[in-house]
């Protein structure tokens, strides 16, 4: 038994070293032939994450940035052009230093240094993971899609909403400044990320980026953009929570009242009509007033 242990350990060490060499070789071949999107993403910092790259993070903001990379590659832009585009949007801090192929090659050094310990730990961990994987399966949460009251109500949400996002909410002051001068995690950088996501119809990612921006700024316009993105992502209950907080802080804000009423209407909340009537009373000349009046069956 004791004679076999060193031999087994030696075999495991060599197997692990071979495995590491194969991984490094495969990665270097992949980089040379194959995945510029992954390489670009690995060299960009995620604006809403702590120290993670766009390639590493699963946050909606990082997912949105990966989509942008893929889209620009499909349009024929080079990796350098895409990196420069992100620098123009978020500033030079978006680029990660030392993000090339170096780290991949360097992890062979600690692999050799601790190969024996790693080999034993790997065997033990595989056994442990096998039992854990079988026992622990995350429960599947059932996502209730919002049911709009009628096709007419849905049309109102879309028509009024598109106009709302385009014209009636002023951009946050920070967002009006040159984005290139801001860090990726700044208000302007996060708003830019959200707007990119909106332009692709990825409203869930937009809402997440606006949420992160709202943690850095007290501007209610950012919260309204978050609520509106949640509404367009068919998450009216979450939109209600955000919009209601804005209404409580700014009870005479017609845009906040409009978004709250539309979200309530989309979720089937009986308070929706009253909220929308309050909106009409606050701003009868609002560009959405006609559609809201038709929805409520008042006016012409």
C-alpha positions in Angstrom: 0.0 0.0 0.0 2.7 2.4 1.0 4.8 1.4 -2.0 1.9 2.2 -4.4 1.2 5.6 -3.0 4.3 7.4 -4.3 3.9 5.7 -7.7 0.2 6.8 -7.8 1.2 10.3 -6.7 3.9 10.5 -9.4 1.5 9.3 -12.0 -1.1 11.9 -11.0 1.6 14.6 -11.0 2.6 13.8 -14.6 -1.0 13.5 -15.6 -1.8 16.9 -14.2 1.3 18.4 -15.8 0.3 16.9 -19.2 -3.2 18.2 -18.7 -1.9 21.7 -18.0 0.3 21.6 -21.0 -2.6 20.5 -23.2 -4.7 23.4 -21.9 -2.0 25.9 -22.5 -1.4 24.6 -26.0 -5.1 24.5 -26.8 -5.5 28.1 -25.5 -2.6 29.4 -27.5 -3.9 27.7 -30.6 -7.3 29.1 -30.0 -5.9 32.6 -29.6 -4.0 32.3 -32.7 -6.8 30.9 -34.9 -9.9 31.5 -33.3 -11.7 33.6 -30.7 -11.0 37.3 -31.0 -14.3 38.0 -29.1 -13.0 36.1 -26.0 -9.6 37.9 -26.2 -11.2 41.3 -26.5 -13.6 40.6 -23.6 -10.7 39.3 -21.4 -8.9 42.7 -22.0 -11.9 44.8 -20.8 -12.9 45.6 -17.3 -16.6 45.0 -16.3 -18.0 48.4 -15.3 -20.3 47.0 -12.6 -18.0 44.2 -11.2 -15.2 44.2 -8.7 -12.0 43.4 -10.5 -13.5 41.1 -13.1 -13.1 41.2 -16.8 -15.9 41.3 -19.3 -15.0 37.7 -20.2 -15.2 36.5 -16.6 -18.3 38.2 -15.4 -21.9 36.9 -15.8 -23.4 40.3 -14.9 -26.0 41.7 -17.4 -23.6 44.6 -18.0 -20.8 42.2 -19.0 -23.1 40.1 -21.1 -24.2 43.3 -22.9 -20.6 44.3 -23.6 -19.9 40.8 -25.0 -22.9 41.2 -27.3 -21.4 44.5 -28.5 -18.1 42.9 -29.2 -19.7 40.1 -31.2 -21.8 42.6 -33.1 -18.8 44.8 -34.0 -16.7 41.8 -35.1 -19.6 40.7 -37.4 -19.5 44.2 -38.9 -15.8 43.7 -39.8 -14.2 45.9 -37.2 -10.7 44.8 -36.0 -10.0 44.0 -32.3 -8.0 47.3 -32.0 -10.9 49.3 -33.4 -13.3 47.6 -31.0 -11.0 48.3 -28.0 -10.7 51.9 -29.1 -14.5 52.1 -29.3 -14.8 51.0 -25.7 -12.1 53.4 -24.6 -14.1 56.2 -26.3 -17.2 55.1 -24.5 -15.8 54.4 -21.0 -12.3 55.9 -20.9 -8.9 54.3 -20.8 -9.6 52.6 -17.5 -11.8 50.1 -19.3 -8.6 48.4 -20.6 -7.1 45.8 -18.3 -3.4 45.8 -18.0 -1.5 42.5 -18.6 -4.5 40.8 -20.1 -2.8 39.1 -22.9 -1.6 35.5 -23.1 0.9 36.0 -20.3 -1.3 34.9 -17.4 -2.3 31.7 -19.2 1.4 30.7 -19.6 2.3 31.7 -16.0 -0.1 29.3 -14.4 2.2 26.5 -15.3 4.8 27.8 -12.7 2.6 27.3 -9.6 1.3 24.1 -11.2 4.9 22.6 -11.1 5.6 24.0 -7.6 2.6 22.5 -6.0 1.9 19.6 -8.3 1.9 16.9 -5.7 -0.5 18.7 -3.4 -2.7 19.7 -6.3 -2.9 16.2 -7.6 -4.0 14.8 -4.3 -6.5 17.6 -3.8 -7.8 17.2 -7.3 -8.6 13.5 -6.7 -10.3 14.2 -3.4 -12.2 17.1 -4.8 -13.5 15.2 -7.8 -15.0 12.6 -5.4 -16.5 15.4 -3.3 -17.8 17.2 -6.3 -19.4 14.1 -7.7 -21.4 13.7 -4.5 -22.2 17.4 -4.2 -23.4 17.7 -7.8 -25.8 14.9 -7.4 -27.2 16.2 -4.1 -27.3 19.9 -4.9 -29.4 21.1 -7.9 -30.5 24.6 -7.9 -34.3 24.9 -7.9 -35.8 26.1 -11.1 -37.6 29.3 -10.4 -40.7 29.8 -12.5 -40.6 33.2 -14.2 -44.1 34.6 -14.4 -44.4 36.6 -17.6 -46.4 39.7 -17.2 -49.9 39.5 -18.7 -51.1 42.8 -20.0 -54.7 43.7 -19.6 -55.4 44.0 -23.3 -53.7 44.4 -26.7 -54.6 48.1 -26.5 -52.9 48.5 -23.2 -49.8 46.8 -24.6 -49.8 49.1 -27.6 -50.1 52.1 -25.2 -47.1 50.9 -23.2 -45.0 50.5 -26.3 -46.0 53.7 -28.1 -45.9 55.9 -25.0 -42.8 54.2 -23.7 -40.7 54.6 -26.9 -41.5 58.3 -26.9 -40.8 58.5 -23.2 -37.4 56.9 -23.4 -36.5 59.0 -26.4 -37.6 62.5 -25.4 -39.3 63.1 -22.2 -36.7 62.1 -19.6 -33.7 64.3 -19.7 -30.3 62.5 -19.6 -28.6 62.6 -16.3 -26.1 65.5 -16.0 -23.1 63.2 -15.8 -24.2 61.4 -19.0 -24.1 64.7 -20.9 -20.4 65.0 -20.3 -17.8 63.3 -22.5 -17.9 59.6 -21.7 -14.3 59.1 -22.6 -13.3 61.1 -19.5 -15.1 58.7 -17.2 -14.1 55.4 -15.6 -16.1 52.3 -16.6 -17.9 52.2 -13.3 -18.9 55.9 -13.4 -22.5 57.1 -13.8 -21.8 58.1 -17.4 -20.1 54.8 -18.2 -23.0 52.8 -16.8 -25.6 54.9 -18.5 -23.7 54.4 -21.8 -23.8 50.7 -21.2 -27.5 50.8 -20.5 -28.2 52.8 -23.7 -26.1 50.2 -25.7 -28.3 47.5 -24.3 -31.5 49.4 -25.0 -30.4 49.9 -28.6 -30.3 46.0 -29.0 -33.5 45.5 -27.2 -31.8 43.9 -24.2 -33.9 45.7 -21.6 -33.0 43.4 -18.7 -29.3 44.3 -19.1 -30.2 48.0 -19.5 -32.2 47.9 -16.2 -29.3 46.3 -14.4 -26.9 49.0 -15.7 -29.3 51.8 -14.7 -29.6 50.2 -11.3 -25.8 50.3 -10.8 -25.8 53.9 -12.1 -28.6 54.8 -9.6 -26.4 53.6 -6.7 -23.9 56.3 -7.6 -26.3 59.1 -8.4 -29.5 60.5 -6.8 -30.8 61.7 -10.1 -34.4 60.5 -10.4 -34.1 60.3 -14.2 -31.8 57.3 -13.8 -34.3 55.5 -11.6 -37.1 56.2 -14.1 -35.0 54.8 -16.9 -34.4 51.7 -14.8 -38.2 51.4 -14.1 -39.0 51.9 -17.8 -36.4 49.3 -18.9 -37.9 46.8 -16.3 -41.3 47.5 -17.8 -40.1 46.8 -21.3 -38.4 43.6 -20.1 -41.8 42.5 -18.9 -41.0 42.8 -15.2 -43.8 45.2 -14.2 -43.7 44.3 -10.5 -40.0 45.4 -10.3 -40.8 48.5 -12.3 -43.6 49.4 -9.9 -41.2 49.2 -6.9 -38.7 51.5 -8.6 -41.2 54.0 -10.0 -43.2 54.1 -6.8 -40.0 55.2 -4.9 -39.5 58.0 -7.4 -43.2 59.1 -7.1 -43.0 59.2 -3.3 -39.9 61.4 -3.5 -41.3 63.5 -6.4 -45.2 63.3 -6.2 -45.6 66.0 -8.9 -43.4 64.3 -11.5 -45.6 63.3 -14.4 -43.1 61.0 -16.0 -42.8 59.0 -12.8 -46.5 58.9 -12.4 -46.9 57.7 -16.0 -44.4 54.9 -15.7 -45.9 53.8 -12.4 -49.4 53.7 -13.9 -48.3 51.8 -17.0 -46.4 49.2 -14.8 -49.4 48.9 -12.6 -51.6 48.4 -15.6 -49.3 45.7 -17.0 -49.3 43.8 -13.7 -53.1 44.0 -13.4 -52.9 46.3 -10.3 -56.4 47.9 -9.8 -54.6 51.1 -8.7 -53.4 51.6 -12.3 -56.4 53.7 -13.4 -56.2 56.0 -10.5 -52.5 56.5 -11.0 -52.9 57.3 -14.7 -55.7 59.8 -13.9 -53.3 61.5 -11.5 -50.8 61.6 -14.3 -53.4 63.3 -16.6 -54.3 65.8 -13.9 -50.6 66.7 -13.4 -49.8 67.2 -17.1 -52.8 67.2 -19.4 -50.6 68.4 -22.3 -48.0 65.6 -21.9 -47.3 63.9 -25.2 -48.6 60.6 -23.8 -51.8 62.2 -22.5 -53.9 61.3 -25.6 -52.9 57.6 -25.5 -53.5 57.4 -21.8 -56.9 59.1 -22.1 -57.9 56.6 -24.8 -56.7 53.7 -22.6 -58.9 55.0 -19.7 -61.8 55.8 -22.0 -61.7 59.5 -21.2 -61.4 62.5 -23.6 -60.7 62.1 -27.2 
